[in-house]
Amino acid sequence: MALGHFFMAFPTDFFFYGALGLLISKLRKIAALGLLALLIAVYPANIYMALYPEAFPQYSINLLYFRLFLQFIAFYWAYSLSTARFNPQ
């Protein structure tokens, strides 16, 4: 049970530390790229949830598909924070 909890908390911790990294200008680019990689890594889980909503009865199908849409906004946000516009040298 402890190992299962570790793998569930692991991505959440990285989202938290990535968000903290965005606040520090020297770390912003690498934090944004790390968050982008993490968002891409968890996207298949969101697709699975949308394709098999019966496995997740506590969530409405509309919410599951809305999550997929929000993920693309998060992709763009993380990518844009890694560009030179937000990281002046």
N, CA, C and O atoms as CSV, one atom per row, in Angstrom:
chain,resi,resn,atom,element,x,y,z
A,1,MET,N,N,0.822,-1.202,0.000
A,1,MET,CA,C,0.000,0.000,0.000
A,1,MET,C,C,0.862,1.261,0.000
A,1,MET,O,O,0.511,2.248,-0.646
A,2,ALA,N,N,1.962,1.238,0.703
A,2,ALA,CA,C,2.818,2.410,0.769
A,2,ALA,C,C,3.425,2.728,-0.595
A,2,ALA,O,O,3.578,3.897,-0.948
A,3,LEU,N,N,3.770,1.694,-1.363
A,3,LEU,CA,C,4.345,1.920,-2.687
A,3,LEU,C,C,3.313,2.534,-3.630
A,3,LEU,O,O,3.643,3.406,-4.434
A,4,GLY,N,N,2.068,2.079,-3.531
A,4,GLY,CA,C,1.000,2.667,-4.344
A,4,GLY,C,C,0.796,4.141,-4.017
A,4,GLY,O,O,0.588,4.961,-4.911
A,5,HIS,N,N,0.857,4.468,-2.737
A,5,HIS,CA,C,0.728,5.867,-2.329
A,5,HIS,C,C,1.891,6.695,-2.872
A,5,HIS,O,O,1.705,7.845,-3.269
A,6,PHE,N,N,3.090,6.109,-2.889
A,6,PHE,CA,C,4.260,6.812,-3.420
A,6,PHE,C,C,4.049,7.198,-4.878
A,6,PHE,O,O,4.325,8.333,-5.266
A,7,PHE,N,N,3.559,6.259,-5.689
A,7,PHE,CA,C,3.381,6.540,-7.108
A,7,PHE,C,C,2.223,7.495,-7.372
A,7,PHE,O,O,2.192,8.149,-8.414
A,8,MET,N,N,1.274,7.586,-6.451
A,8,MET,CA,C,0.191,8.536,-6.629
A,8,MET,C,C,0.632,9.930,-6.193
A,8,MET,O,O,0.209,10.917,-6.796
A,9,ALA,N,N,1.457,10.038,-5.179
A,9,ALA,CA,C,1.907,11.333,-4.682
A,9,ALA,C,C,3.060,11.887,-5.510
A,9,ALA,O,O,3.263,13.100,-5.549
A,10,PHE,N,N,3.804,11.029,-6.161
A,10,PHE,CA,C,4.995,11.421,-6.910
A,10,PHE,C,C,4.734,12.525,-7.937
A,10,PHE,O,O,5.430,13.540,-7.904
A,11,PRO,N,N,3.745,12.375,-8.865
A,11,PRO,CA,C,3.503,13.464,-9.830
A,11,PRO,C,C,3.034,14.747,-9.158
A,11,PRO,O,O,3.391,15.842,-9.594
A,12,THR,N,N,2.242,14.622,-8.107
A,12,THR,CA,C,1.746,15.805,-7.406
A,12,THR,C,C,2.893,16.603,-6.815
A,12,THR,O,O,2.891,17.833,-6.866
A,13,ASP,N,N,3.866,15.912,-6.259
A,13,ASP,CA,C,5.034,16.607,-5.710
A,13,ASP,C,C,5.783,17.360,-6.795
A,13,ASP,O,O,6.206,18.496,-6.582
A,14,PHE,N,N,5.951,16.740,-7.954
A,14,PHE,CA,C,6.666,17.413,-9.035
A,14,PHE,C,C,5.897,18.612,-9.562
A,14,PHE,O,O,6.506,19.616,-9.931
A,15,PHE,N,N,4.572,18.531,-9.605
A,15,PHE,CA,C,3.790,19.706,-9.996
A,15,PHE,C,C,4.020,20.835,-9.004
A,15,PHE,O,O,4.176,21.990,-9.401
A,16,PHE,N,N,4.041,20.515,-7.733
A,16,PHE,CA,C,4.259,21.529,-6.697
A,16,PHE,C,C,5.647,22.160,-6.827
A,16,PHE,O,O,5.777,23.384,-6.822
A,17,TYR,N,N,6.687,21.323,-6.943
A,17,TYR,CA,C,8.042,21.857,-7.049
A,17,TYR,C,C,8.251,22.607,-8.361
A,17,TYR,O,O,8.989,23.591,-8.405
A,18,GLY,N,N,7.606,22.148,-9.419
A,18,GLY,CA,C,7.677,22.866,-10.694
A,18,GLY,C,C,7.045,24.238,-10.583
A,18,GLY,O,O,7.568,25.216,-11.117
A,19,ALA,N,N,5.913,24.313,-9.883
A,19,ALA,CA,C,5.255,25.606,-9.689
A,19,ALA,C,C,6.135,26.545,-8.878
A,19,ALA,O,O,6.204,27.739,-9.166
A,20,LEU,N,N,6.802,26.012,-7.869
A,20,LEU,CA,C,7.739,26.842,-7.102
A,20,LEU,C,C,8.896,27.311,-7.983
A,20,LEU,O,O,9.339,28.455,-7.874
A,21,GLY,N,N,9.382,26.431,-8.851
A,21,GLY,CA,C,10.474,26.799,-9.759
A,21,GLY,C,C,10.089,27.914,-10.712
A,21,GLY,O,O,10.944,28.699,-11.123
A,22,LEU,N,N,8.809,27.997,-11.073
A,22,LEU,CA,C,8.357,29.075,-11.961
A,22,LEU,C,C,8.473,30.444,-11.302
A,22,LEU,O,O,8.570,31.457,-11.994
A,23,LEU,N,N,8.464,30.481,-9.992
A,23,LEU,CA,C,8.551,31.754,-9.267
A,23,LEU,C,C,9.975,32.304,-9.195
A,23,LEU,O,O,10.171,33.483,-8.903
A,24,ILE,N,N,10.958,31.460,-9.457
A,24,ILE,CA,C,12.365,31.870,-9.388
A,24,ILE,C,C,12.865,32.051,-10.816
A,24,ILE,O,O,12.895,31.094,-11.589
A,25,SER,N,N,13.256,33.269,-11.169
A,25,SER,CA,C,13.570,33.575,-12.563
A,25,SER,C,C,14.692,32.708,-13.136
A,25,SER,O,O,14.649,32.355,-14.314
A,26,LYS,N,N,15.685,32.363,-12.333
A,26,LYS,CA,C,16.783,31.531,-12.834
A,26,LYS,C,C,16.347,30.090,-13.115
A,26,LYS,O,O,16.972,29.391,-13.914
A,27,LEU,N,N,15.291,29.660,-12.467
A,27,LEU,CA,C,14.806,28.288,-12.638
A,27,LEU,C,C,13.585,28.185,-13.547
A,27,LEU,O,O,13.136,27.081,-13.855
A,28,ARG,N,N,13.049,29.314,-13.975
A,28,ARG,CA,C,11.770,29.327,-14.681
A,28,ARG,C,C,11.770,28.475,-15.947
A,28,ARG,O,O,10.827,27.717,-16.174
A,29,LYS,N,N,12.800,28.583,-16.766
A,29,LYS,CA,C,12.804,27.841,-18.035
A,29,LYS,C,C,12.844,26.335,-17.795
A,29,LYS,O,O,12.063,25.597,-18.395
A,30,ILE,N,N,13.730,25.876,-16.940
A,30,ILE,CA,C,13.844,24.439,-16.691
A,30,ILE,C,C,12.598,23.928,-15.964
A,30,ILE,O,O,12.153,22.808,-16.214
A,31,ALA,N,N,12.035,24.733,-15.072
A,31,ALA,CA,C,10.808,24.325,-14.376
A,31,ALA,C,C,9.650,24.204,-15.358
A,31,ALA,O,O,8.860,23.264,-15.276
A,32,ALA,N,N,9.547,25.153,-16.288
A,32,ALA,CA,C,8.479,25.107,-17.289
A,32,ALA,C,C,8.638,23.885,-18.190
A,32,ALA,O,O,7.652,23.221,-18.510
A,33,LEU,N,N,9.852,23.586,-18.598
A,33,LEU,CA,C,10.072,22.404,-19.435
A,33,LEU,C,C,9.798,21.121,-18.656
A,33,LEU,O,O,9.266,20.161,-19.214
A,34,GLY,N,N,10.152,21.095,-17.387
A,34,GLY,CA,C,9.852,19.940,-16.546
A,34,GLY,C,C,8.356,19.741,-16.366
A,34,GLY,O,O,7.865,18.613,-16.413
A,35,LEU,N,N,7.629,20.838,-16.161
A,35,LEU,CA,C,6.175,20.742,-16.045
A,35,LEU,C,C,5.549,20.285,-17.357
A,35,LEU,O,O,4.600,19.500,-17.357
A,36,LEU,N,N,6.080,20.775,-18.473
A,36,LEU,CA,C,5.578,20.338,-19.777
A,36,LEU,C,C,5.780,18.838,-19.948
A,36,LEU,O,O,4.875,18.138,-20.403
A,37,ALA,N,N,6.951,18.343,-19.591
A,37,ALA,CA,C,7.224,16.901,-19.683
A,37,ALA,C,C,6.290,16.111,-18.766
A,37,ALA,O,O,5.801,15.048,-19.148
A,38,LEU,N,N,6.047,16.616,-17.583
A,38,LEU,CA,C,5.165,15.927,-16.645
A,38,LEU,C,C,3.720,15.920,-17.160
A,38,LEU,O,O,3.027,14.908,-17.054
A,39,LEU,N,N,3.274,17.038,-17.711
A,39,LEU,CA,C,1.928,17.097,-18.275
A,39,LEU,C,C,1.768,16.098,-19.424
A,39,LEU,O,O,0.733,15.444,-19.548
A,40,ILE,N,N,2.798,15.988,-20.255
A,40,ILE,CA,C,2.752,15.021,-21.354
A,40,ILE,C,C,2.743,13.597,-20.807
A,40,ILE,O,O,2.067,12.725,-21.353
A,41,ALA,N,N,3.483,13.364,-19.743
A,41,ALA,CA,C,3.569,12.020,-19.163
A,41,ALA,C,C,2.245,11.564,-18.553
A,41,ALA,O,O,1.922,10.378,-18.623
A,42,VAL,N,N,1.478,12.465,-17.963
A,42,VAL,CA,C,0.222,12.062,-17.327
A,42,VAL,C,C,-0.966,12.140,-18.281
A,42,VAL,O,O,-2.064,11.714,-17.923
A,43,TYR,N,N,-0.775,12.667,-19.474
A,43,TYR,CA,C,-1.881,12.798,-20.423
A,43,TYR,C,C,-2.514,11.456,-20.791
A,43,TYR,O,O,-3.739,11.388,-20.893
A,44,PRO,N,N,-1.742,10.384,-20.996
A,44,PRO,CA,C,-2.389,9.092,-21.295
A,44,PRO,C,C,-3.361,8.632,-20.206
A,44,PRO,O,O,-4.359,7.980,-20.513
A,45,ALA,N,N,-3.092,8.953,-18.968
A,45,ALA,CA,C,-4.022,8.591,-17.890
A,45,ALA,C,C,-5.336,9.345,-18.050
A,45,ALA,O,O,-6.404,8.786,-17.801
A,46,ASN,N,N,-5.268,10.599,-18.459
A,46,ASN,CA,C,-6.491,11.371,-18.675
A,46,ASN,C,C,-7.270,10.841,-19.873
A,46,ASN,O,O,-8.501,10.826,-19.856
A,47,ILE,N,N,-6.563,10.407,-20.910
A,47,ILE,CA,C,-7.237,9.797,-22.061
A,47,ILE,C,C,-7.931,8.510,-21.634
A,47,ILE,O,O,-9.072,8.259,-22.021
A,48,TYR,N,N,-7.252,7.702,-20.846
A,48,TYR,CA,C,-7.845,6.458,-20.354
A,48,TYR,C,C,-9.114,6.733,-19.564
A,48,TYR,O,O,-10.119,6.044,-19.736
A,49,MET,N,N,-9.070,7.733,-18.704
A,49,MET,CA,C,-10.255,8.062,-17.917
A,49,MET,C,C,-11.417,8.490,-18.806
A,49,MET,O,O,-12.567,8.155,-18.522
A,50,ALA,N,N,-11.130,9.228,-19.884
A,50,ALA,CA,C,-12.190,9.667,-20.789
A,50,ALA,C,C,-12.742,8.504,-21.615
A,50,ALA,O,O,-13.935,8.469,-21.917
A,51,LEU,N,N,-11.884,7.557,-21.978
A,51,LEU,CA,C,-12.326,6.426,-22.798
A,51,LEU,C,C,-13.077,5.370,-21.990
A,51,LEU,O,O,-13.923,4.659,-22.533
A,52,TYR,N,N,-12.778,5.266,-20.714
A,52,TYR,CA,C,-13.410,4.265,-19.848
A,52,TYR,C,C,-14.042,4.929,-18.621
A,52,TYR,O,O,-13.606,4.697,-17.493
A,53,PRO,N,N,-15.064,5.749,-18.843
A,53,PRO,CA,C,-15.669,6.481,-17.718
A,53,PRO,C,C,-16.361,5.570,-16.716
A,53,PRO,O,O,-16.561,5.962,-15.566
A,54,GLU,N,N,-16.730,4.360,-17.129
A,54,GLU,CA,C,-17.397,3.456,-16.188
A,54,GLU,C,C,-16.453,3.025,-15.057
A,54,GLU,O,O,-16.909,2.602,-13.995
A,55,ALA,N,N,-15.156,3.133,-15.283
A,55,ALA,CA,C,-14.186,2.808,-14.228
A,55,ALA,C,C,-14.063,3.942,-13.206
A,55,ALA,O,O,-13.466,3.764,-12.145
A,56,PHE,N,N,-14.627,5.100,-13.531
A,56,PHE,CA,C,-14.537,6.279,-12.662
A,56,PHE,C,C,-15.925,6.890,-12.488
A,56,PHE,O,O,-16.167,8.004,-12.951
A,57,PRO,N,N,-16.832,6.185,-11.835
A,57,PRO,CA,C,-18.222,6.672,-11.749
A,57,PRO,C,C,-18.379,7.959,-10.942
A,57,PRO,O,O,-19.406,8.631,-11.042
A,58,GLN,N,N,-17.386,8.302,-10.159
A,58,GLN,CA,C,-17.489,9.526,-9.350
A,58,GLN,C,C,-17.320,10.802,-10.186
A,58,GLN,O,O,-17.605,11.898,-9.706
A,59,TYR,N,N,-16.856,10.661,-11.437
A,59,TYR,CA,C,-16.666,11.817,-12.314
A,59,TYR,C,C,-17.627,11.743,-13.485
A,59,TYR,O,O,-17.844,10.670,-14.048
A,60,SER,N,N,-18.203,12.880,-13.854
A,60,SER,CA,C,-19.093,12.901,-15.017
A,60,SER,C,C,-18.261,12.823,-16.291
A,60,SER,O,O,-17.096,13.222,-16.309
A,61,ILE,N,N,-18.868,12.309,-17.350
A,61,ILE,CA,C,-18.171,12.190,-18.632
A,61,ILE,C,C,-17.783,13.570,-19.165
A,61,ILE,O,O,-16.732,13.723,-19.788
A,62,ASN,N,N,-18.619,14.562,-18.923
A,62,ASN,CA,C,-18.309,15.920,-19.365
A,62,ASN,C,C,-17.046,16.446,-18.689
A,62,ASN,O,O,-16.213,17.093,-19.324
A,63,LEU,N,N,-16.917,16.166,-17.414
A,63,LEU,CA,C,-15.736,16.601,-16.683
A,63,LEU,C,C,-14.483,15.907,-17.212
A,63,LEU,O,O,-13.429,16.531,-17.340
A,64,LEU,N,N,-14.600,14.621,-17.517
A,64,LEU,CA,C,-13.437,13.876,-18.015
A,64,LEU,C,C,-12.954,14.430,-19.354
A,64,LEU,O,O,-11.749,14.538,-19.580
A,65,TYR,N,N,-13.882,14.779,-20.239
A,65,TYR,CA,C,-13.478,15.353,-21.519
A,65,TYR,C,C,-13.011,16.801,-21.363
A,65,TYR,O,O,-12.139,17.252,-22.106
A,66,PHE,N,N,-13.574,17.519,-20.419
A,66,PHE,CA,C,-13.125,18.889,-20.165
A,66,PHE,C,C,-11.682,18.896,-19.660
A,66,PHE,O,O,-10.919,19.817,-19.951
A,67,ARG,N,N,-11.318,17.861,-18.901
A,67,ARG,CA,C,-9.928,17.739,-18.433
A,67,ARG,C,C,-8.965,17.630,-19.608
A,67,ARG,O,O,-7.875,18.200,-19.576
A,68,LEU,N,N,-9.365,16.900,-20.643
A,68,LEU,CA,C,-8.499,16.772,-21.822
A,68,LEU,C,C,-8.277,18.138,-22.471
A,68,LEU,O,O,-7.162,18.469,-22.874
A,69,PHE,N,N,-9.342,18.919,-22.566
A,69,PHE,CA,C,-9.231,20.262,-23.128
A,69,PHE,C,C,-8.330,21.153,-22.265
A,69,PHE,O,O,-7.474,21.870,-22.784
A,70,LEU,N,N,-8.530,21.101,-20.958
A,70,LEU,CA,C,-7.710,21.920,-20.055
A,70,LEU,C,C,-6.237,21.534,-20.116
A,70,LEU,O,O,-5.361,22.376,-19.923
A,71,GLN,N,N,-5.973,20.275,-20.382
A,71,GLN,CA,C,-4.585,19.824,-20.461
A,71,GLN,C,C,-3.862,20.517,-21.625
A,71,GLN,O,O,-2.686,20.859,-21.503
A,72,PHE,N,N,-4.551,20.721,-22.741
A,72,PHE,CA,C,-3.919,21.427,-23.861
A,72,PHE,C,C,-3.603,22.880,-23.498
A,72,PHE,O,O,-2.577,23.416,-23.917
A,73,ILE,N,N,-4.462,23.501,-22.738
A,73,ILE,CA,C,-4.176,24.861,-22.263
A,73,ILE,C,C,-2.948,24.836,-21.360
A,73,ILE,O,O,-2.097,25.722,-21.442
A,74,ALA,N,N,-2.853,23.832,-20.507
A,74,ALA,CA,C,-1.691,23.706,-19.626
A,74,ALA,C,C,-0.420,23.438,-20.433
A,74,ALA,O,O,0.644,23.949,-20.087
A,75,PHE,N,N,-0.514,22.638,-21.512
A,75,PHE,CA,C,0.643,22.414,-22.391
A,75,PHE,C,C,1.153,23.743,-22.935
A,75,PHE,O,O,2.347,24.035,-22.869
A,76,TYR,N,N,0.232,24.546,-23.473
A,76,TYR,CA,C,0.612,25.829,-24.058
A,76,TYR,C,C,1.205,26.757,-22.997
A,76,TYR,O,O,2.207,27.429,-23.241
A,77,TRP,N,N,0.586,26.788,-21.832
A,77,TRP,CA,C,1.063,27.654,-20.747
A,77,TRP,C,C,2.487,27.278,-20.350
A,77,TRP,O,O,3.351,28.148,-20.237
A,78,ALA,N,N,2.735,25.983,-20.138
A,78,ALA,CA,C,4.073,25.545,-19.728
A,78,ALA,C,C,5.094,25.829,-20.830
A,78,ALA,O,O,6.211,26.268,-20.553
A,79,TYR,N,N,4.706,25.577,-22.076
A,79,TYR,CA,C,5.634,25.863,-23.180
A,79,TYR,C,C,5.929,27.358,-23.270
A,79,TYR,O,O,7.084,27.749,-23.441
A,80,SER,N,N,4.907,28.190,-23.157
A,80,SER,CA,C,5.124,29.631,-23.295
A,80,SER,C,C,6.022,30.170,-22.185
A,80,SER,O,O,6.770,31.122,-22.406
A,81,LEU,N,N,5.956,29.575,-20.996
A,81,LEU,CA,C,6.826,30.022,-19.905
A,81,LEU,C,C,8.281,29.615,-20.109
A,81,LEU,O,O,9.170,30.120,-19.424
A,82,SER,N,N,8.524,28.710,-21.043
A,82,SER,CA,C,9.906,28.302,-21.316
A,82,SER,C,C,10.548,29.117,-22.429
A,82,SER,O,O,11.723,28.913,-22.735
A,83,THR,N,N,9.809,30.032,-23.039
A,83,THR,CA,C,10.334,30.828,-24.147
A,83,THR,C,C,11.101,32.046,-23.637
A,83,THR,O,O,11.047,32.384,-22.454
A,84,ALA,N,N,11.806,32.686,-24.543
A,84,ALA,CA,C,12.632,33.839,-24.194
A,84,ALA,C,C,11.807,35.016,-23.675
A,84,ALA,O,O,12.304,35.828,-22.894
A,85,ARG,N,N,10.566,35.107,-24.101
A,85,ARG,CA,C,9.718,36.220,-23.647
A,85,ARG,C,C,9.594,36.253,-22.123
A,85,ARG,O,O,9.571,37.325,-21.520
A,86,PHE,N,N,9.514,35.080,-21.511
A,86,PHE,CA,C,9.379,35.005,-20.061
A,86,PHE,C,C,10.713,34.756,-19.354
A,86,PHE,O,O,10.763,34.670,-18.127
A,87,ASN,N,N,11.774,34.643,-20.120
A,87,ASN,CA,C,13.082,34.354,-19.542
A,87,ASN,C,C,14.149,35.272,-20.130
A,87,ASN,O,O,15.057,34.803,-20.815
A,88,PRO,N,N,14.051,36.565,-19.873
A,88,PRO,CA,C,15.070,37.485,-20.424
A,88,PRO,C,C,16.445,37.185,-19.843
A,88,PRO,O,O,16.580,36.845,-18.668
A,89,GLN,N,N,17.431,37.315,-20.665
A,89,GLN,CA,C,18.813,37.018,-20.225
A,89,GLN,C,C,19.500,38.259,-19.731
A,89,GLN,O,O,20.661,38.202,-19.324
